[in-house]
């Protein structure tokens, strides 16, 4: 029985070796998972970098708006600052998803500069995954910045 086993597979192996369609199918079966893993990985990195840049830019825009308002003697509350940043984040050009976006505005700590109030702004954004059910490590982008305004 053991001697017959190679004889059974020999015609199959010869067919695969001599048939170019069969060879292409085997090559595709071996390389397709690697190709798709690389494709999805590149897409996920691209989405991560776009969201990372968007979060940084939203914080910078929020800081800029708060500084301009304080220069016009228009003192904003924490909730007003938060709503300005959220409005900026969900509209073009950033288009971040509000369900995955957390904006914290905090004045509770003492200021590091005398005569100035320190406002801390932190944004956390959870990234969406391309492959459902597989969460990548580090899938939350966090950016924090402090504003010093005259008190």
N, C-alpha and C positions, 0 to 999 in steps of 0.2 A: 504494500500500500504506500509506503514512504517513497518508493522508487517511482510511482506513478504521479506523484504530486508535481514534480518539475515538468513532466510531460503535459499536464493540464494547463499550466501557466505559460508554457513556452509559446503556443500559438497566440495567446493574448499579448504577451510581451513583444513578439515579432510584429503583430498588427499595430501596436502602439508605436513601435520604432519606425515602421515603414509608412505609416499614415500621417501626413502632415497636419491634418485636422485634429487627430487625437493628440499629437504633440502640443499643438497650440492650446487645446483644452486643458491639458495637464499643466502647462506653463501658466496659463491664466489662473487655474485653481491654486497654484503655489504662490503667485505674485499678487493676486488681487487683494488679499487681506492686508498685506504690507502697503500696497498702493493706497487703499482706502483709509488705513490708519494714518498714513502720512498726510493725506488730503484733509481729513477731519482735524488732525493736529494743527496743520497750517491755518485752517479756517478759525479754529478756536483761539490760537495765538493772535491772529489778526483782530478778532472780536475783542479779546482781552485788551490789546493795545489801544484800540479805538475807544473803548469804555474808560480805560485809564486816563487817556488824554482828555476825554470829555469831562470826567470828574475833576481833574486838575483845572481845566478851563472854567468850569462852572464855579468853583471856589474862587478863582481869580476874578471872574466877573462879579461875583457877589461882594467880594472885598472892595472892588473898584466902586460899585454902586453905593455901598455903605459909606465909603470915604467921601464921595461926592455929596451925598445927602448931609453928612456931618459938616462939610465945608459950607453948605447952604444953611447951616443952623437948623436943620431938620433932624432931630434926634429920633432914631427908629427904635422900636421895642424889639425884643428877641423874636417875637412872633411875626412881626413885619419883616425882619431880616430873613427869617425862615421862609416865609411865603414868597419873597422876592427871589430867593435862590431856587425854590421849587419851581416857580413859574419860568425861570430862566432854563432850568434843567430839562423840563419836559417839552419845550418848544425847540424849533430849529435854531441852530444847527446840531444840537446835542441829542434830542429825542430820546432821553432816558425814560425808562419805565417807572412810574410812580410807585408801583407795588413793590419794587425792589430797591427803592431809594430811601435812605434815612438821612435827614438833615438835623444836626444838633447845633444849637447856638447857646453858648454858656458865658455868663459874666460873673459867675460865683467866686472865682479865684481872685486874689489880690493882683494888682497890676505890678509888673516888673519895672515900670517907668513911673516916677513920681509925677503927679499932675495929669496923668492920662489914664483913661479907663481901658481895660483890656477885654476884648470880645473874642472868644474862641469859636471858630466855625469848623465843624467836622461833617464830612459827607461820607457815608458808607453805601456802596452800590454792589448788590449781589449779581454776578454775571449769570447769563443763561447758558446752559450747556447744549451743544449741538447734538451730542449722543444722549438720548433720554436714559435716565436711570444710572448714569455714570457721572458722578460729581468729581470734578477735578479739584485737587488741593489748591488753596489760595484763590478760590473763586469769588472772593469779596475784595473790592477795591476800596481803600480808605485813604482819604486825604484830609489833612487838618492844617488850619492856618489861623494865626492870631492877627487881630487888628488893634491898633492903639489909636484911640481918639481922645481929644481934649475933653476932660471932665469938668 
